[in-house]
Amino acid sequence: MAAKEGGSEGEEFVYRISTAKEWEELQKNGSIFGGELDQSTGCFHLSNLDQGRPTLQKFFMNVKEDLYLLQIDAKKLGDGLIYELVDGVD
């Protein structure tokens, strides 16, 4: 998860931009393995609400399929939620 320096820890929700393919997989199986970046790094990439637009512009500008913004209860992720800085995403 990307966060501003000083952190966005304590936010109620985090967000994930998912492709139509990921959304269909989630609906069918109840879980997803994520996109190429998620699979190559072994973690899901999430954003706080303010990072949604910069994340969309940096990573999804050339995606031709429908995109979905998933809202996730941060408390349900527990200690698995790690905040990191990402270049070009405040």
Backbone as CSV, one residue per row, in Angstrom:
resi,resn,N_x,N_y,N_z,CA_x,CA_y,CA_z,C_x,C_y,C_z
1,MET,0.836,-1.169,0.000,0.000,0.000,0.000,0.877,1.226,0.000
2,ALA,0.530,2.178,-0.769,1.278,3.423,-0.798,0.668,4.395,0.194
3,ALA,1.501,5.172,0.841,1.000,6.162,1.790,1.931,7.363,1.795
4,LYS,1.392,8.522,2.157,2.227,9.700,2.305,3.192,9.475,3.458
5,GLU,4.355,10.128,3.376,5.300,10.007,4.472,4.609,10.474,5.737
6,GLY,4.820,9.773,6.812,4.078,10.051,8.024,2.908,9.104,8.131
7,GLY,2.538,8.502,7.014,1.564,7.418,7.008,0.131,7.862,6.940
8,SER,-0.687,6.961,6.453,-2.134,7.125,6.441,-2.743,6.041,7.301
9,GLU,-1.911,5.446,8.156,-2.386,4.390,9.028,-3.588,4.884,9.807
10,GLY,-4.470,3.979,10.113,-5.657,4.331,10.869,-6.852,4.671,9.995
11,GLU,-6.697,4.656,8.680,-7.834,4.922,7.808,-8.809,3.761,7.892
12,GLU,-10.089,4.075,7.788,-11.124,3.053,7.909,-11.143,2.109,6.712
13,PHE,-10.927,2.668,5.516,-10.977,1.865,4.297,-9.716,2.071,3.460
14,VAL,-9.366,1.056,2.695,-8.353,1.145,1.649,-9.040,0.713,0.358
15,TYR,-8.412,1.006,-0.770,-9.069,0.797,-2.058,-8.158,0.051,-3.018
16,ARG,-8.793,-0.697,-3.889,-8.073,-1.437,-4.924,-8.750,-1.181,-6.264
17,ILE,-7.947,-0.856,-7.253,-8.450,-0.745,-8.617,-8.244,-2.109,-9.254
18,SER,-9.327,-2.728,-9.674,-9.268,-4.069,-10.267,-9.813,-4.042,-11.683
19,THR,-9.268,-4.899,-12.513,-9.751,-5.040,-13.885,-11.031,-5.879,-13.890
20,ALA,-11.726,-5.855,-15.007,-12.940,-6.667,-15.153,-12.620,-8.147,-14.965
21,LYS,-11.467,-8.582,-15.457,-11.059,-9.984,-15.309,-10.897,-10.346,-13.829
22,GLU,-10.235,-9.484,-13.065,-10.075,-9.730,-11.626,-11.422,-9.736,-10.916
23,TRP,-12.307,-8.813,-11.295,-13.636,-8.731,-10.681,-14.429,-10.006,-10.951
24,GLU,-14.383,-10.489,-12.186,-15.084,-11.733,-12.530,-14.533,-12.905,-11.723
25,GLU,-13.211,-12.968,-11.583,-12.580,-14.031,-10.791,-13.025,-13.952,-9.330
26,LEU,-13.091,-12.749,-8.796,-13.531,-12.557,-7.412,-14.973,-13.013,-7.233
27,GLN,-15.838,-12.672,-8.176,-17.242,-13.075,-8.095,-17.398,-14.589,-8.209
28,LYS,-16.596,-15.206,-9.041,-16.687,-16.646,-9.276,-16.090,-17.458,-8.130
29,ASN,-14.918,-17.053,-7.640,-14.162,-17.859,-6.681,-14.160,-17.322,-5.251
30,GLY,-14.584,-16.078,-5.069,-14.552,-15.483,-3.734,-13.189,-14.940,-3.351
31,SER,-12.214,-15.029,-4.254,-10.879,-14.485,-4.017,-10.202,-14.238,-5.362
32,ILE,-9.127,-13.447,-5.320,-8.359,-13.184,-6.538,-6.872,-13.265,-6.217
33,PHE,-6.085,-13.495,-7.247,-4.629,-13.504,-7.102,-4.028,-12.175,-7.531
34,GLY,-4.858,-11.256,-8.006,-4.374,-9.949,-8.407,-3.822,-9.935,-9.813
35,GLY,-3.284,-8.775,-10.171,-2.706,-8.598,-11.492,-1.246,-9.011,-11.530
36,GLU,-0.594,-8.714,-12.639,0.811,-9.106,-12.830,1.716,-8.537,-11.746
37,LEU,1.550,-7.262,-11.406,2.387,-6.641,-10.378,2.183,-7.317,-9.025
38,ASP,0.936,-7.596,-8.683,0.643,-8.270,-7.413,1.289,-9.655,-7.373
39,GLN,1.138,-10.386,-8.446,1.675,-11.747,-8.497,3.202,-11.747,-8.466
40,SER,3.828,-10.791,-9.131,5.298,-10.766,-9.173,5.911,-10.328,-7.849
41,THR,5.178,-9.533,-7.062,5.711,-9.063,-5.778,5.185,-9.861,-4.594
42,GLY,4.147,-10.650,-4.823,3.596,-11.467,-3.745,2.730,-10.707,-2.762
43,CYS,2.236,-9.540,-3.170,1.326,-8.792,-2.292,0.320,-8.011,-3.136
44,PHE,-0.810,-7.677,-2.520,-1.824,-6.877,-3.190,-1.506,-5.408,-2.987
45,HIS,-1.690,-4.626,-4.021,-1.416,-3.206,-3.965,-2.722,-2.449,-3.771
46,LEU,-2.759,-1.666,-2.717,-3.943,-0.913,-2.325,-3.588,0.563,-2.241
47,SER,-4.611,1.403,-2.154,-4.408,2.845,-2.038,-5.365,3.399,-1.005
48,ASN,-5.011,4.583,-0.469,-6.034,5.294,0.289,-6.856,6.067,-0.746
49,LEU,-7.947,6.649,-0.331,-8.858,7.270,-1.296,-8.188,8.398,-2.080
50,ASP,-7.335,9.186,-1.428,-6.655,10.292,-2.108,-5.680,9.817,-3.180
51,GLN,-5.224,8.588,-3.085,-4.259,8.058,-4.046,-4.921,7.401,-5.253
52,GLY,-6.234,7.297,-5.244,-6.942,6.608,-6.321,-6.662,7.168,-7.696
53,ARG,-6.817,8.463,-7.852,-6.604,9.089,-9.168,-5.150,8.976,-9.630
54,PRO,-4.142,9.323,-8.782,-2.756,9.151,-9.233,-2.411,7.693,-9.565
55,THR,-2.948,6.752,-8.804,-2.708,5.330,-9.081,-3.309,4.950,-10.425
56,LEU,-4.518,5.417,-10.676,-5.189,5.156,-11.948,-4.364,5.708,-13.110
57,GLN,-3.884,6.936,-12.963,-3.117,7.569,-14.033,-1.765,6.897,-14.255
58,LYS,-1.121,6.463,-13.183,0.220,5.876,-13.312,0.196,4.436,-13.814
59,PHE,-0.784,3.650,-13.377,-0.754,2.214,-13.648,-1.856,1.696,-14.576
60,PHE,-2.898,2.493,-14.847,-4.045,1.956,-15.577,-4.460,2.784,-16.794
61,MET,-3.668,3.763,-17.201,-4.066,4.648,-18.302,-4.297,3.913,-19.616
62,ASN,-3.576,2.842,-19.860,-3.696,2.137,-21.139,-4.553,0.886,-21.057
63,VAL,-5.229,0.691,-19.940,-6.102,-0.476,-19.786,-7.387,-0.217,-20.565
64,LYS,-7.751,-1.149,-21.428,-8.922,-0.978,-22.295,-10.194,-1.575,-21.699
65,GLU,-10.066,-2.476,-20.722,-11.252,-3.112,-20.145,-11.810,-2.272,-18.996
66,ASP,-13.015,-2.605,-18.566,-13.630,-1.901,-17.449,-12.787,-2.069,-16.196
67,LEU,-12.811,-1.032,-15.351,-12.112,-1.072,-14.073,-13.123,-0.923,-12.944
68,TYR,-12.798,-1.504,-11.808,-13.660,-1.457,-10.632,-12.858,-0.918,-9.458
69,LEU,-13.473,-0.047,-8.668,-12.855,0.455,-7.447,-13.455,-0.318,-6.281
70,LEU,-12.625,-1.138,-5.637,-13.080,-1.965,-4.528,-12.740,-1.275,-3.215
71,GLN,-13.712,-1.171,-2.329,-13.520,-0.583,-1.006,-13.341,-1.721,-0.004
72,ILE,-12.249,-1.684,0.750,-11.893,-2.774,1.657,-11.784,-2.238,3.074
73,ASP,-12.405,-2.921,4.021,-12.334,-2.553,5.430,-10.910,-2.815,5.923
74,ALA,-10.173,-1.758,6.229,-8.766,-1.889,6.620,-8.600,-2.713,7.894
75,LYS,-9.561,-2.653,8.795,-9.457,-3.409,10.053,-9.426,-4.909,9.805
76,LYS,-10.094,-5.359,8.751,-10.131,-6.793,8.450,-8.790,-7.312,7.936
77,LEU,-7.910,-6.424,7.508,-6.594,-6.833,7.027,-5.596,-6.986,8.171
78,GLY,-5.896,-6.384,9.307,-5.049,-6.523,10.493,-3.611,-6.123,10.247
79,ASP,-2.694,-6.936,10.756,-1.260,-6.654,10.643,-0.730,-6.862,9.230
80,GLY,-1.543,-7.396,8.336,-1.106,-7.637,6.968,-1.054,-6.385,6.114
81,LEU,-1.552,-5.273,6.633,-1.578,-4.019,5.885,-0.303,-3.238,6.172
82,ILE,0.511,-3.050,5.148,1.786,-2.351,5.279,1.739,-1.109,4.393
83,TYR,2.111,0.035,4.958,2.109,1.290,4.221,3.501,1.574,3.682
84,GLU,3.584,1.849,2.368,4.860,2.142,1.718,4.705,3.354,0.806
85,LEU,5.799,4.057,0.581,5.808,5.165,-0.363,5.961,4.630,-1.777
86,VAL,5.289,5.279,-2.726,5.396,4.914,-4.140,5.737,6.178,-4.914
87,ASP,6.774,6.125,-5.735,7.161,7.284,-6.537,6.009,7.728,-7.423
88,GLY,5.719,9.018,-7.404,4.704,9.574,-8.276,3.282,9.399,-7.797
89,VAL,3.095,8.803,-6.618,1.754,8.649,-6.045,1.815,9.196,-4.633
90,ASP,1.166,10.339,-4.412,1.193,10.960,-3.076,0.311,10.217,-2.120
